[in-house]
Structures are given as structure tokens and as C-alpha cells.
Amino acid sequence: MTAIVEQDPVLAEVLRTASGTSASVLASLDLIEEHLRRHPAERVVVLGPSVQEESAAEFARHNRISRPSLGVILVRAKVDHAVLADALRSGMSEVIETSDSAGLGDAVRRAEALARAMAEETHQEPAVVGSLVTVFSTKGGVGKSFLATNIGAALADQGKRVCIVDLDVHCGDVAIMLQLTPLHSLADLSQLSGVIDPSGVETLLTEHSERLSVLAAPVQLGSPVPAEPIGTLLETLKAMFDVVVVDTSGMFDDYVLHALDLSDQLVLVGTLDIPALKSLKLAAGTLDLLNLPRDRWRFVLNRADAKVGLSTGEFEDTFGLKADVTLPTSRDVLTAVNRGEVIVRSDKGHQISKSLASFARSLTARTGTDEDSASSRTHSRHGAPRRGLLSRKGS
């Protein structure tokens, strides 16, 4: 796995022995390109004293770009500061004196280990990244938390690994709606000391059931939650789960903007009343200003009672967006909420449960997270994550 370029056969043998490998010996640098083409697995090239410094530097500079994992080691009778500086600038891995046989062997082993690590990293499968679904409305009481918890449970029942994140940091209801008493919450985010990685994030999660976890809002009112790391937190969760469902407050605060910035799908929630319609119209205008593509918007019309004097069609026409799913008013929903249950599990045969399960499935179909397309679900699904919602807010 090593090639030695040296014109003097005696010195070439010394270098071959010192390298500690079954190295190939070439008499001239002119032969090395053909040798590397024939032996693409070659990891190290040792350039002996007979190779001119200018030629050696040009070879190292060329391969730093064309073969970045190839280690190039320069051997010289004497190594001074000028030789070392010139060699390292050109991209040599190391510079060794001819008399330092042990040093050459160590240098070759280090270069081989680095080349193997780089090759393994290059051939790794792309990291699979889950989708993020944000549930949002600027009006309270329309059923955001109800939708977030039921969508999350439905997706988990459909075989997805799901995390529900309660970003309503001042008055989040996800934990109580799922009968959870979390030991940790977003209030403990600062305890990670700025290091947001899967092992740290895992300590903040509360397991609800198989394939369903929750990152709860602070249990105590007024507990501070830093907004700055929320984006990194959500990106980390996307790498840990198939789907991240984010429940939000009714404000365009920094927490929500981080979620919107990373959202694959945005679920807007409304009810059949004029205040809800007004709120959705205002929210839609802000979302358009933030350049959040409308093809990622989904619209759920909740508690759509035909007897309230405003029809679904009138609501849709005024809002300018068709409802993806319409959920009727039902006391069974309130009963499930008061029991700390998700209706998609407590009453799977209920029409609302069927509608929510179908809607949840459509969310993953849109973002490419169904099993038939999981292999293509990478970080570049929509290109690089969009940035700039926070800066636009402040401009």
C-alpha cells in the first residue's frame, strides 16, 4: 500500500525496509502516475532524496486536490526549517531525515491510518435525516396541541420514530395532554453547556410509548429557555428521528422562527369563526414575507360545525387556501383530551381518528419519508437548510 520513489537502489531498499511494508519501488517520479492509476488503493508515496524538491512539491500540490487521501512523505538527508516549511506548504504529510528509519516507519503508519479513515468517511452512506412538521396558528384554542399530539401518535403507529417538541415555552400543554410527568424539559437545555449532540439531547427526552418521545416545555412558569440553540437542537432531532412534530405558541417568536426555518411541512390550524379567519390571514401574510414556500403549507380546519353561520367554502375562499382535512366538532375529542389520551389510539375507528391518520400519512408522503423512499431522505432533500428568518425578522 506504499510506493517509494528513489533512483539509488541501495537507498531505495533502506527506505522500503524502514517503511515496514511490502512497498513498491519506482526509480523515477515519471513512473508514479501510471503506478497510481494501476494501483488506486495505494495510500502512501515516499519521495526519496533523489527526487528534486521542485518536482516533489509539484507532485504533492497536485495530489492534495486529485487524491486528498494520499499521504506524501518527503525524505531528505537533512531537514532544516526551510525544507520543512516548503514541504508542508506544498501538502506533504511529513518530512523525515534519511537516517531516521524509525521515524519513517511511524510516518508511513500514520499516513496509512489517516488515508483509511478518509476513505471510510468518503464511502459512508449519506446521513438519513428526518422531516420536521410544524403545527402553527396565531390564535389560541384552535387545537394546535391536539393536532400535534395526534399526528405524532399516528405517525408512530405507522412505524415512524417520532419526537414531539413543545416549543410553547411559556404555557406548553403537550406533556399534560399525554399524561406525562417529564423529569427534563427545554428548561434543561442550558445544562448541555452549548454542546448539542444526540447523546445530550437524549437526556432531555421523555418516552411516551414505543417509537414516540416528547421534548416537553418547561414545567414551571418562567423557566428560561435559550432561543439561540433551538435551531441546532431541531437539526439534531431530525437526525435522530424519522419525523419531528413541533407544537408552537401563537407568536412569531424566535423559537417559532427556528422551527419554520427547518420545516418540511407547516400545518396551519383554524376553526370556523371570524377571529380565527382573521388570525390565519395575518399569519399567511407574515409567512409570505418570510418567503416560506406555500407548497409546504397544509391547512387543517378544526371543529368545522356547519351550524355556526360560516361555511367551509366561505372560509377557504376568504383565506385563499383549501383545507387538507376538515375535522367536525365532537365531544369525543374533548373526552379523550380530558383523559390524557390521543383519540387516534383510544378510538381508532372514530371518523376523526381515521382522518387524522390519513393526514399524518400524507405528511410523510410529501416529505419523502415513506419506507419506499427512505433511502433518498437526506439532508439535501430540499437543498441546504434555509437560513435567514431570524435576520429578516430583525430587518
C-alpha positions as CSV (number, residue, x, y, z in Angstrom):
1,M,0.0,0.0,0.0
2,T,3.1,2.2,-0.2
3,A,5.2,3.4,-3.2
4,I,8.8,4.5,-2.8
5,V,10.3,6.8,-5.4
6,E,14.1,6.7,-5.3
7,Q,16.8,6.3,-8.0
8,D,19.5,4.8,-5.8
9,P,18.6,1.1,-5.4
10,V,20.6,0.7,-2.2
11,L,18.8,3.7,-0.6
12,A,15.5,2.6,-2.0
13,E,15.9,-0.8,-0.2
14,V,16.8,1.0,3.0
15,L,13.6,3.1,2.7
16,R,11.5,0.1,1.8
17,T,12.7,-1.8,4.9
18,A,12.2,1.3,7.1
19,S,8.7,1.7,5.9
20,G,7.8,-1.7,7.3
21,T,5.6,-2.6,4.4
22,S,5.8,-4.6,1.2
23,A,6.3,-1.3,-0.7
24,S,6.7,-0.9,-4.5
25,V,9.9,0.8,-5.6
26,L,10.0,3.2,-8.6
27,A,13.2,4.7,-9.9
28,S,11.6,7.9,-11.2
29,L,8.8,10.2,-10.4
30,D,7.8,10.0,-14.0
31,L,6.5,6.5,-13.3
32,I,4.4,7.3,-10.3
33,E,1.2,8.5,-12.1
34,E,0.9,5.3,-14.1
35,H,1.6,3.3,-11.0
36,L,-1.2,5.1,-9.0
37,R,-3.6,4.5,-11.9
38,R,-2.9,0.8,-11.8
39,H,-3.0,0.7,-8.0
40,P,-5.8,3.0,-6.9
41,A,-5.6,1.6,-3.3
42,E,-2.1,2.9,-2.8
43,R,-2.2,5.1,0.3
44,V,1.3,6.4,0.8
45,V,4.1,7.7,-1.5
46,V,7.6,8.2,-0.1
47,L,9.7,10.5,-2.1
48,G,13.4,9.8,-1.6
49,P,16.4,12.2,-1.7
50,S,16.9,11.7,-5.5
51,V,13.6,13.4,-6.2
52,Q,14.1,17.1,-6.9
53,E,12.5,19.4,-4.4
54,E,10.6,21.3,-7.0
55,S,9.2,18.1,-8.6
56,A,8.3,16.7,-5.2
57,A,6.4,19.9,-4.3
58,E,4.5,19.9,-7.5
59,F,3.6,16.3,-7.1
60,A,2.3,17.0,-3.5
61,R,0.3,20.0,-4.6
62,H,-1.3,18.1,-7.5
63,N,-2.4,15.2,-5.3
64,R,-3.6,17.3,-2.5
65,I,-6.5,18.1,-4.8
66,S,-6.8,15.0,-7.0
67,R,-6.1,12.4,-4.3
68,P,-6.7,14.1,-0.9
69,S,-6.4,10.8,1.0
70,L,-2.9,10.0,-0.4
71,G,-0.2,10.6,2.1
72,V,3.1,12.1,0.6
73,I,6.2,11.7,2.7
74,L,9.4,13.5,1.8
75,V,12.8,12.1,2.8
76,R,15.9,14.3,2.8
77,A,19.4,13.8,4.0
78,K,19.0,16.8,6.3
79,V,15.8,18.6,7.4
80,D,16.1,22.2,8.2
81,H,13.4,24.8,8.8
82,A,13.3,26.0,5.2
83,V,12.9,22.4,3.8
84,L,10.2,21.6,6.4
85,A,8.2,24.9,5.7
86,D,8.3,24.4,1.9
87,A,7.3,20.8,2.1
88,L,4.3,21.4,4.4
89,R,3.1,24.3,2.3
90,S,3.0,22.1,-0.8
91,G,0.9,19.5,1.1
92,M,3.4,16.9,2.2
93,S,2.2,14.8,5.1
94,E,5.6,14.7,6.8
95,V,9.3,15.3,6.2
96,I,11.8,12.7,7.5
97,E,15.6,12.5,7.6
98,T,17.2,9.6,5.7
99,S,18.9,8.4,8.9
100,D,15.6,8.3,10.8
101,S,14.4,4.8,9.9
102,A,12.1,4.5,12.9
103,G,10.6,7.9,12.2
104,L,9.9,6.9,8.6
105,G,8.1,3.8,9.7
106,D,6.0,5.8,12.1
107,A,5.2,8.4,9.5
108,V,4.1,5.7,7.0
109,R,1.8,4.1,9.6
110,R,0.2,7.5,10.4
111,A,-0.3,8.3,6.8
112,E,-1.9,4.9,6.1
113,A,-4.2,5.3,9.1
114,L,-5.3,8.7,8.0
115,A,-5.9,7.5,4.5
116,R,-8.0,4.6,5.7
117,A,-10.1,6.9,7.9
118,M,-10.7,9.4,5.0
119,A,-11.6,6.5,2.6
120,E,-14.1,5.1,5.1
121,E,-15.7,8.5,5.6
122,T,-15.9,9.1,1.9
123,H,-17.7,5.7,1.3
124,Q,-20.2,6.1,4.2
125,E,-23.8,6.2,3.3
126,P,-25.3,9.7,3.5
127,A,-26.8,10.5,6.9
128,V,-30.5,9.9,6.9
129,V,-32.4,13.0,8.1
130,G,-36.0,13.0,9.2
131,S,-38.6,15.6,8.4
132,L,-39.9,18.4,10.6
133,V,-43.6,19.2,10.8
134,T,-44.5,22.5,12.5
135,V,-48.1,23.0,13.8
136,F,-48.9,26.7,13.9
137,S,-51.6,29.3,14.4
138,T,-51.5,32.8,15.8
139,K,-54.9,32.2,17.6
140,G,-55.0,30.1,20.7
141,G,-57.6,27.5,21.4
142,V,-57.9,26.2,17.8
143,G,-56.4,22.8,18.6
144,K,-52.7,23.0,17.8
145,S,-51.6,20.8,20.7
146,F,-54.4,18.3,20.0
147,L,-53.3,18.1,16.4
148,A,-49.6,17.8,17.2
149,T,-50.0,15.0,19.7
150,N,-52.4,13.0,17.5
151,I,-50.3,13.5,14.4
152,G,-47.2,12.3,16.4
153,A,-49.0,9.3,17.8
154,A,-50.5,8.4,14.4
155,L,-47.1,8.5,12.7
156,A,-45.6,6.4,15.5
157,D,-48.3,3.8,14.9
158,Q,-47.4,3.9,11.2
159,G,-43.9,2.7,12.1
160,K,-42.1,6.1,12.2
161,R,-39.8,7.1,15.0
162,V,-41.3,10.4,16.2
163,C,-40.4,13.1,18.6
164,I,-43.0,15.8,19.6
165,V,-41.3,19.1,20.6
166,D,-43.3,21.6,22.7
167,L,-42.0,25.0,21.7
168,D,-44.7,26.8,23.6
169,V,-42.1,27.5,26.2
170,H,-44.4,29.6,28.4
171,C,-47.5,27.5,28.5
172,G,-47.0,24.3,26.7
173,D,-49.6,21.6,27.0
174,V,-48.1,18.6,25.2
175,A,-46.9,16.8,28.4
176,I,-50.3,17.1,30.2
177,M,-52.2,16.1,27.1
178,L,-50.2,12.9,27.0
179,Q,-50.3,12.3,30.8
180,L,-46.5,12.7,31.1
181,T,-44.5,13.9,34.1
182,P,-41.2,14.8,32.5
183,L,-38.1,14.8,34.6
184,H,-36.4,17.0,32.0
185,S,-37.6,19.7,29.6
186,L,-36.4,22.5,27.4
187,A,-35.6,24.4,30.5
188,D,-32.6,22.0,30.9
189,L,-31.2,22.9,27.5
190,S,-28.6,25.2,29.1
191,Q,-27.2,22.3,31.1
192,L,-25.8,20.9,27.8
193,S,-23.1,23.6,28.1
194,G,-23.6,24.6,24.5
195,V,-22.9,21.1,23.1
196,I,-26.0,20.0,21.3
197,D,-25.4,16.4,20.2
198,P,-27.6,13.2,20.2
199,S,-26.3,11.9,23.5
200,G,-27.0,15.2,25.2
201,V,-30.4,15.7,23.6
202,E,-31.4,12.1,24.5
203,T,-31.2,13.0,28.2
204,L,-33.9,15.7,27.7
205,L,-36.4,13.4,26.2
206,T,-39.4,11.7,27.8
207,E,-40.6,8.4,26.3
208,H,-44.3,8.2,25.9
209,S,-44.7,4.9,24.1
210,E,-43.0,2.8,21.5
211,R,-41.4,5.0,18.8
212,L,-42.9,8.1,20.4
213,S,-40.8,10.6,22.5
214,V,-41.5,14.1,23.8
215,L,-39.3,17.1,24.5
216,A,-41.5,18.9,26.9
217,A,-41.9,22.6,27.5
218,P,-40.8,23.8,30.9
219,V,-42.9,22.5,33.7
220,Q,-42.6,25.7,35.9
221,L,-43.8,29.0,34.5
222,G,-41.0,31.5,33.9
223,S,-38.2,28.9,33.4
224,P,-35.8,30.4,30.9
225,V,-35.2,28.6,27.6
226,P,-32.4,30.0,25.4
227,A,-33.6,30.6,21.9
228,E,-30.2,30.6,20.2
229,P,-29.6,26.8,20.3
230,I,-33.1,25.8,19.2
231,G,-32.1,25.5,15.5
232,T,-29.2,23.2,16.3
233,L,-31.5,21.2,18.7
234,L,-34.1,20.7,16.0
235,E,-31.5,19.7,13.4
236,T,-30.1,17.2,15.9
237,L,-33.6,15.7,16.5
238,K,-34.1,15.4,12.7
239,A,-31.0,13.3,12.6
240,M,-32.3,11.1,15.5
241,F,-36.0,10.6,14.4
242,D,-37.9,9.9,11.2
243,V,-40.3,12.8,12.0
244,V,-40.1,15.7,14.4
245,V,-43.5,17.3,15.2
246,V,-43.3,20.8,16.7
247,D,-46.1,22.3,18.6
248,T,-45.8,26.1,18.9
249,S,-47.1,29.2,20.7
250,G,-49.3,31.7,18.8
251,M,-46.4,34.1,18.2
252,F,-43.7,34.6,15.6
253,D,-41.1,34.5,18.3
254,D,-37.5,33.3,17.9
255,Y,-38.5,29.7,18.8
256,V,-41.1,29.6,16.1
257,L,-38.8,31.2,13.5
258,H,-36.2,28.5,14.1
259,A,-38.8,25.8,13.6
260,L,-40.2,27.5,10.4
261,D,-36.6,27.8,9.1
262,L,-36.2,24.0,9.3
263,S,-39.8,22.9,8.5
264,D,-40.5,20.5,5.7
265,Q,-44.3,20.9,6.3
266,L,-46.2,23.7,8.0
267,V,-49.6,22.7,9.4
268,L,-51.8,25.8,9.8
269,V,-54.8,25.3,12.1
270,G,-58.1,27.2,12.1
271,T,-61.7,27.0,13.2
272,L,-64.9,28.2,11.6
273,D,-65.1,31.6,13.2
274,I,-64.2,35.1,12.1
275,P,-61.4,35.7,14.7
276,A,-59.6,32.5,13.5
277,L,-60.0,33.6,9.9
278,K,-58.5,37.0,10.7
279,S,-55.6,35.4,12.5
280,L,-54.9,33.0,9.7
281,K,-55.0,35.8,7.1
282,L,-52.5,37.8,9.1
283,A,-50.3,34.7,9.7
284,A,-50.3,33.9,6.0
285,G,-49.2,37.4,5.1
286,T,-46.3,37.2,7.6
287,L,-45.3,33.7,6.2
288,D,-45.3,35.1,2.7
289,L,-43.0,37.9,3.9
290,L,-40.7,35.3,5.4
291,N,-40.6,33.5,2.0
292,L,-41.9,30.2,3.4
293,P,-43.0,28.4,0.2
294,R,-46.7,27.8,0.1
295,D,-46.2,24.3,-1.4
296,R,-45.1,23.3,2.1
297,W,-48.3,24.7,3.8
298,R,-51.0,22.4,4.9
299,F,-54.3,23.6,6.3
300,V,-56.5,21.8,8.9
301,L,-59.9,23.2,9.6
302,N,-60.8,22.0,13.1
303,R,-64.3,22.0,14.7
304,A,-65.9,22.6,11.4
305,D,-69.6,22.8,12.5
306,A,-71.9,23.7,9.7
307,K,-74.4,25.3,12.1
308,V,-72.2,28.3,13.1
309,G,-73.1,30.5,10.1
310,L,-69.8,30.3,8.3
311,S,-69.3,27.5,5.8
312,T,-66.1,25.7,5.0
313,G,-66.2,27.0,1.4
314,E,-66.5,30.6,2.6
315,F,-63.6,30.2,5.0
316,E,-61.4,28.6,2.3
317,D,-62.3,31.3,-0.3
318,T,-61.5,34.1,2.1
319,F,-58.3,32.5,3.4
320,G,-57.2,31.6,-0.1
321,L,-56.2,28.0,0.8
322,K,-58.1,24.7,0.6
323,A,-58.4,22.6,3.7
324,D,-56.4,19.4,3.5
325,V,-58.5,17.9,6.2
326,T,-61.7,19.1,7.9
327,L,-62.5,17.8,11.4
328,P,-66.0,18.1,12.7
329,T,-67.0,19.2,16.2
330,S,-67.1,16.1,18.5
331,R,-67.4,15.8,22.3
332,D,-65.4,12.6,21.9
333,V,-62.3,14.7,21.2
334,L,-62.7,16.7,24.5
335,T,-63.3,13.4,26.4
336,A,-60.1,12.0,25.0
337,V,-58.2,15.2,25.9
338,N,-59.5,15.2,29.4
339,R,-58.4,11.6,29.9
340,G,-54.9,12.4,28.6
341,E,-55.4,10.2,25.6
342,V,-54.9,10.7,21.9
343,I,-58.0,9.8,20.0
344,V,-56.1,8.1,17.2
345,R,-55.3,5.4,19.8
346,S,-58.2,5.5,22.2
347,D,-60.8,5.2,19.4
348,K,-59.1,4.2,16.2
349,G,-62.5,3.6,14.5
350,H,-63.7,7.2,15.1
351,Q,-64.0,9.2,11.9
352,I,-61.7,11.9,13.3
353,S,-59.1,9.3,14.1
354,K,-59.3,8.0,10.5
355,S,-59.0,11.5,9.1
356,L,-56.0,12.3,11.3
357,A,-54.2,9.0,10.5
358,S,-54.7,9.6,6.8
359,F,-53.5,13.2,7.1
360,A,-50.4,12.1,9.1
361,R,-49.5,9.6,6.4
362,S,-49.8,12.3,3.7
363,L,-47.3,14.5,5.6
364,T,-44.6,11.8,5.3
365,A,-45.5,11.1,1.8
366,R,-44.9,14.7,0.8
367,T,-41.6,14.9,2.5
368,G,-40.4,11.5,1.2
369,T,-40.2,9.7,4.5
370,D,-42.3,6.7,3.5
371,E,-40.4,3.4,3.5
372,D,-40.3,3.2,-0.3
373,S,-38.3,6.4,-0.4
374,A,-36.4,6.4,2.9
375,S,-33.1,5.7,1.2
376,S,-33.3,9.0,-0.6
377,R,-34.2,11.0,2.5
378,T,-31.0,13.0,3.1
379,H,-30.1,16.5,4.3
380,S,-30.2,17.7,0.7
381,R,-33.8,16.7,0.1
382,H,-34.8,20.3,-0.2
383,G,-31.3,21.6,-0.6
384,A,-29.4,23.1,2.3
385,P,-31.5,24.2,5.2
386,R,-32.9,27.7,4.6
387,R,-31.4,30.4,6.8
388,G,-32.4,33.9,7.5
389,L,-35.9,34.0,9.0
390,L,-34.5,35.5,12.2
391,S,-32.4,38.1,10.4
392,R,-35.5,39.0,8.3
393,K,-37.5,39.5,11.5
394,G,-34.9,42.0,12.8
395,S,-34.6,43.9,9.5
